[in-house]
Amino acid sequence: MDFKEYWDVETALRIVQNKTVDSKLWAEAVEWLLLYGPPEIVSVLLQASGHAAEQCFPDLQAAQFTNDGIPCYDISQLAGSLGISEDDVRKILSRKAASDHKTHFYGTGGSSTVH
């Protein structure tokens, strides 16, 4: 089943608002909403995500932004902030790209950025 077909907006929102839901399921619902939700929900989630990123990773700065304002991060900086290798970041994002059919990488080599 395609990731897009997992939920509809109503179901994803119920999962996100549930106080006892498993964290993995919650994260998947948020990801689904970011990818396929209506623009007003995407905007709220991106603002919350940006605020959380600033609080948890204050040294991580966006390297650039997509045309629709989504921040893109340098893979080497992202790996350093998360305490994992650049290869691990690429593997995680490659799996995500395969499941949601979206591109997460921009550029090549050391100058790659990700959103």
N, C-alpha and C positions, 0 to 999 in steps of 0.2 A: 504494500500500500504506500502510495506517495505521502510524504509528510503533510502536504497541504490537505489531504483528505482525512487526517486524524480527527480534527475537530471542526466545529463551526465557531463563530464569534461568541455566541451565547455560552457554549460549553467551556471554551477557553477562559472566558471571564469568570465563570463559576469556579473553575479550578483555581485561578489566581486569587479569588476572594475567600477561598476556603482556608480557615485558620489551622486545620489539622492535616492538610494534604501533604504527601511526601514531597520533599524538596526537589527531587529529580523530576517528578511529574509537574510541579509548579514551574520549574525552569523551562521545561519543554512547552508548557502552555504560554509562557511569556515569549519564548522564541517564536512560537506559532503566530502570536498576535503581532509581534514586530514584523514578521514576514508577510502576513496575509490579513492583518486586521485593518479596520478603517483608519484613515489618516489621523483623526483626532485621538484615537487610542494609541497609535504609533507615536504621535508627538508626545503624549504624556509619558509613555514608557521610555522614550529616548531621553527626555529630561531627567527622569528618575535614574536611569542608567548612567547618565553623565554625572549626576550628583554623587551617586554611589562610587563611581570610578574615581572622582576627585577625592573623596573621603578615604578610600581604601588604597589608592595608588597616586598620591599627590605629585609624584615626580613624572608620571606618565602623561605626556602631552600628545595630542593629535598631530600627526605629520602632515595631514591634508584632510580635506572634506570632499565627499561626493557632491554631485550637483544638487542633490536634495538635502544637503547639510549633515549627512551621517559622518561622524569622525572616522578617520582611518589612522591606524597606528603602525609605527615601524616595528617589524617583526622582532628585530634584535632587542628593542626597548621593551616590547611586550613580554618576550621570553624572560628578560632580566627581572621585570616586575613580578612575574608569576613564579620565578625560581625554577624554570624548566628550560630545556634546550630549544633552539630555533627549530630544529627538526621536529620536536614534539609539537610545537605550535603549528607547524605546517601540516603534520599528520592529523591533528584535531580538526583543523579547518578544512582539510581535504575530505574528511569523513562528513563534516557538516555540509560541504558543497555537494557531495554525492547524494545526501539524503534530502536536501531542500532545493536542489537544482539552482542554486544561486552562487555567484562568484564572490569569494571573500578575499581574494588576493589581487593586488594591483602592483605592477612592476615586477622586477626579477632580482634574484640574488640578494645581496645585503640591503638593497634599497626597497625591498618589498614592503608594502603596507597592507594592512588588513582592516576590515570593518566588521 
